[in-house]
Amino acid sequence: MISVARLLSLKPTNLSTVRNHIVSESDLIQGCLAGDRRKQEELYRRFSPRMYGVCLRYAGNVEEAEDILQEGFIKVYKKLSSYRGEGSFEGWIRRIFVNTAIEHFRRKTYQQPITEQHENTVEGKSLSILDELGEKDILRLIQELSPGYRTVFNLYVVEGYTHKEIGDMLNISEGTSKSQLSRAKVILQEMVKKYLDERNR
């Protein structure tokens, strides 16, 4: 398996090398399983830019995102033999990264205390104001959310999990998941309004 030191030396920001030969997904997987370091590095180069985007959404900063990225790829290599070809390979990798981000969140062991009152007062507020921002601006604002809000927001809005599934993943109640999402939406709206006001001054 590719060494951790080698993995850490490969940066997702330097992965734009154009290759004359595109290795097929099956050849890539078989090569990685056979211990071919070039195939392992190719797998990293091929998927790290998109997985880095996943990590950034869950992380509070770039350094944390890079930690999740490296940890996620180590798990991908270790679990590669369990991939059965059911569904897309990228989807399989993505699930590993989402789970890695969740584990990272759990290790931090902090979650914003939410009362049920939030669920009743803020559920259903629109995020249409986000349409006025670019992707990088939205990502930056999401990163400013507390870990609990950010994690639930990503799992529900981006990944499409239900509140029950999120509750099971994070070991919280379904109601708490709903409350976290509701509060995250309100905070995001407030941050967007403040950002737009400052930009238009």
C-alpha positions in Angstrom: 0.0 0.0 0.0 1.2 3.5 -0.7 3.0 5.0 2.4 1.4 7.7 4.5 4.5 9.9 3.8 4.1 9.5 0.1 0.3 10.2 0.3 1.0 13.3 2.3 3.4 14.5 -0.3 0.7 14.5 -3.0 -1.3 17.7 -2.9 -4.8 18.0 -4.5 -3.8 21.5 -5.7 -1.0 20.0 -7.9 -3.1 17.4 -9.7 -3.7 18.9 -13.1 -1.1 16.8 -15.0 -2.4 15.8 -18.4 -1.9 12.2 -19.2 -1.8 10.6 -22.7 -3.2 7.3 -21.4 -6.3 7.1 -19.2 -6.2 4.1 -17.0 -9.6 2.3 -16.8 -11.3 2.2 -13.5 -11.1 -1.6 -13.3 -7.3 -1.5 -14.2 -6.8 1.2 -11.6 -8.5 -0.9 -8.9 -6.7 -4.1 -9.8 -3.4 -2.3 -9.9 -4.0 -0.7 -6.4 -4.9 -4.1 -5.0 -1.8 -5.6 -6.5 0.3 -3.0 -4.7 1.2 -1.0 -7.8 2.3 2.4 -6.4 1.8 4.2 -9.7 -1.8 3.0 -9.8 -2.3 4.0 -6.1 -0.9 7.5 -6.9 -3.1 7.7 -10.0 -6.2 6.9 -7.9 -5.3 9.7 -5.6 -4.7 12.1 -8.4 -8.0 11.2 -10.2 -10.3 11.5 -7.2 -8.6 13.8 -4.7 -9.8 17.2 -6.2 -13.5 16.1 -5.9 -13.0 14.5 -2.5 -11.1 17.5 -1.3 -14.3 19.5 -2.1 -16.3 17.1 0.1 -13.7 17.5 2.9 -13.8 21.3 2.7 -17.6 21.4 3.2 -17.3 19.4 6.5 -14.1 21.0 7.8 -13.7 24.3 9.6 -10.5 25.2 7.7 -8.1 24.1 5.0 -5.8 22.2 7.4 -8.7 20.2 8.8 -9.9 19.4 5.3 -6.4 18.1 4.4 -6.4 15.9 7.5 -9.7 14.4 6.5 -8.5 14.0 2.9 -5.4 12.0 3.9 -7.3 9.9 6.5 -10.0 9.2 3.9 -7.6 8.0 1.2 -5.8 5.7 3.7 -9.2 4.1 4.4 -10.0 3.9 0.7 -6.7 1.9 0.1 -7.4 -0.3 3.1 -11.0 -1.1 2.1 -10.5 -1.3 -1.6 -10.8 -5.1 -1.6 -14.3 -4.8 -0.2 -15.5 -2.8 -3.3 -17.8 -5.2 -5.3 -18.5 -3.0 -8.3 -22.1 -2.3 -7.2 -22.9 1.3 -8.0 -20.3 3.9 -9.1 -16.7 3.6 -7.8 -16.7 7.4 -7.1 -19.9 7.1 -5.1 -18.3 4.3 -3.0 -15.2 6.5 -2.4 -17.4 9.5 -1.5 -19.3 7.5 1.2 -15.9 6.7 2.8 -15.1 10.4 2.9 -18.4 11.4 4.3 -18.1 8.8 7.0 -14.5 9.9 7.7 -15.7 13.5 8.1 -18.4 12.3 10.5 -15.8 10.3 12.5 -13.7 13.5 12.6 -16.6 15.4 13.9 -17.3 12.8 16.6 -13.8 12.9 17.8 -14.1 16.6 18.5 -17.1 15.7 20.6 -18.8 19.0 20.6 -22.3 19.8 19.4 -24.3 23.0 19.6 -27.0 22.6 22.3 -30.4 23.1 20.6 -33.7 23.4 22.2 -36.9 22.1 20.6 -38.1 25.8 20.4 -35.7 26.3 17.5 -37.4 23.6 15.5 -40.8 25.2 15.9 -39.7 28.8 15.2 -37.2 28.6 12.3 -38.0 25.4 10.3 -38.8 26.1 6.6 -37.0 29.4 6.2 -35.8 29.9 2.6 -32.1 29.9 1.5 -32.9 31.5 -1.8 -30.6 34.4 -0.9 -27.7 32.0 -1.3 -28.4 32.1 -5.1 -26.8 35.5 -5.1 -23.4 34.2 -4.1 -20.7 32.2 -5.9 -19.7 28.7 -4.9 -16.5 29.8 -3.2 -18.4 32.3 -1.1 -21.1 29.8 -0.1 -18.4 27.3 0.9 -16.6 29.9 3.0 -19.8 30.7 4.9 -20.6 27.0 5.4 -17.2 26.6 6.9 -18.0 29.3 9.4 -20.9 27.3 10.8 -20.2 25.5 14.1 -19.2 21.8 13.5 -22.7 20.5 14.6 -24.6 22.8 12.3 -22.2 22.3 9.4 -22.3 18.5 9.6 -26.1 18.3 9.7 -26.4 20.9 6.9 -24.1 19.0 4.6 -25.6 15.6 5.3 -29.1 16.8 4.7 -28.8 19.4 2.0 -25.8 18.2 0.1 -25.7 14.4 0.6 -29.5 13.9 0.8 -29.7 11.9 4.0 -32.9 11.9 6.0 -33.1 13.2 9.6 -33.4 9.7 10.9 -30.3 8.6 9.0 -28.4 11.6 10.3 -29.6 10.9 13.8 -28.2 7.4 13.6 -24.9 8.6 12.1 -24.3 11.3 14.7 -26.0 9.5 17.6 -28.6 12.3 18.1 -32.3 12.4 18.0 -34.3 13.0 14.8 -35.6 16.2 16.4 -32.2 17.4 17.2 -31.1 16.9 13.6 -34.1 18.9 12.4 -33.3 21.6 14.9 -29.6 21.7 13.9 -30.6 22.1 10.2 -33.1 24.8 10.9 -30.7 26.8 13.0 -28.0 26.3 10.4 -30.3 27.8 7.7 -31.1 30.8 9.8 -27.4 31.5 10.6 -26.5 31.1 7.0 -29.1 33.6 6.0 -27.9 36.1 8.5 -24.3 35.6 7.3 -25.3 36.0 3.7 -27.2 39.2 4.4 -24.2 40.6 6.3 -21.8 39.6 3.5 -24.0 41.2 0.8 -24.5 44.4 2.9 -20.7 44.7 3.3 -20.1 44.0 -0.3 -22.6 46.6 -1.5 -21.3 49.4 0.7 
